[in-house]
Structures are given as C-alpha cells and as structure tokens.
C-alpha cells in the first residue's frame, strides 16, 4: 500500500522540541510500519548538503522513501516583487533539497490571497511552474501546488493552471475537502490531477468515498495522513492511519 504520514502531523511535538526529523523517521519505521515519508520543510534545520545527506542516509537505513517534500515559504505569487523574488529563491533551494533527498513529489503553493487571479498573476504563475516542472521532469519527480490557501482553493483555478502548464511532471497535492469554491465537487474534479494527497481527520467519515474517487481517476500516489490538532499526535495519527489501511484493504478485497 502506498501510505505515508506527513511530518506536519507532529508539529505540536516539534514546536515543543520533543521530536525532530530523525525521530519522525524512526516513528515511521518502528511505530507505524510505514515506508513513505512526507516531510514538511520547516522541520529541516539546514539546507546544507551534509545535513540533507544525513536525512537521506537515515531514510535509506530504514528503507524509507520520500513521497513528498511539502514546502512552505516558497509560494509562487506575491504582489510584492521583493517577496516574490525571495520566495522564488527559496523554491529553488527546496527543489535542490528534494533532489538530494530523492523526493517523488514536491508541493510548492500557488500563493495569491484571493480566489480571483489577475492576468499578471496567472502568467507569472504558469511561467514559474513551467520552469519548475521542466526541472522536475529532468530529475524524475513531480511538482505543483496544494489546494492549501488563497487562489488554489478553487478547483476551476487548479484546472486552468494544470492545462496551461501542460507537463507530465506537474500536478497537485490534493488536500481533501479543502475548498472555498465548489466544495461538493472539488475533490472529485481534481482527483485526476493529484500526485499526492493529504487526508485530514475531519474527512475520516468519507475516507472510503475519497479513496474510490482517487482510484477511479487512476491515482497511483500515496495516501498520506495529515493531522492538525497538535494534541495527542501519536495516537491521533495512529487512528487516522488505521482507517486508511482499513479502507484500502476493504476496497482491494472487493
């Protein structure tokens, strides 16, 4: 089963200094028996190659792979040109990290604080993602936004962007039930673009339905647990993980 656990699920413990990336990898292997890592870049303490190679070695030692590098602080569009340039440089730094870590997919947000996109925003966003997708294709991974915040939370914007970038190395991290427009249909409409997923706790009553949509769309990526409460994280993650495993086993047996 392609299952992963987002390291963001432990952000409460991380903020309290009770877990780091090495402890997270240890938990994946020995607590949850999951082989897919899903690393939130804020948990990286450095972008120096020596440090990244230590993370890579820790994954290899535990027979783990990096399903996704989930990048904050590098979203494509900001109206302020200085901030936009800083985000671009941070995106390049994270793409290099993804390549060292052997990431299968990379999430870099669209940005934009409104659902509507200006022509300038759309053109810049398409151009930048084309560049990222070209690099990703040359290095064997996929890149794209998550329907995370701002402009990305309208499935029509996702469709328009995917069609404009038009690359086999471009897609989305589908954060289930995280839409501000067309909430009832967003997941179903965008399953076809998904290269990775995040399953939050509030979606749990509909896990089976969501997994079916993804399977019907030909999805081959990871089903990734993402927990948000920052409370009782080890147990809450285990609860969500068990439900994903149960639904996948049930669907595959029928």
Secondary structure, 3 states (H helix, E strand, C coil): CCEEEEHHHHHHHHHCCCCCHHHHHHHHHHHCCCCEEEEEHHHCCCCCHHHHHHHHHHHHHCCCEEEEEEECCCCCECCCHHHHHHHHHHHHHHHHHHHHHCCCEEEECCECCCCCCCHHHHHHHHHHHHHHHHHHHHHCCEEECECCCHHHHEHHHHHHHHHHHCCCCECEEEECCCCCECCCCHHHHHHHHEEEEEECHHHHHHHHHHHHHHHHCCCCCCEEECCCCCCCHHHHHHHHHHHHHHHHHHHHHC
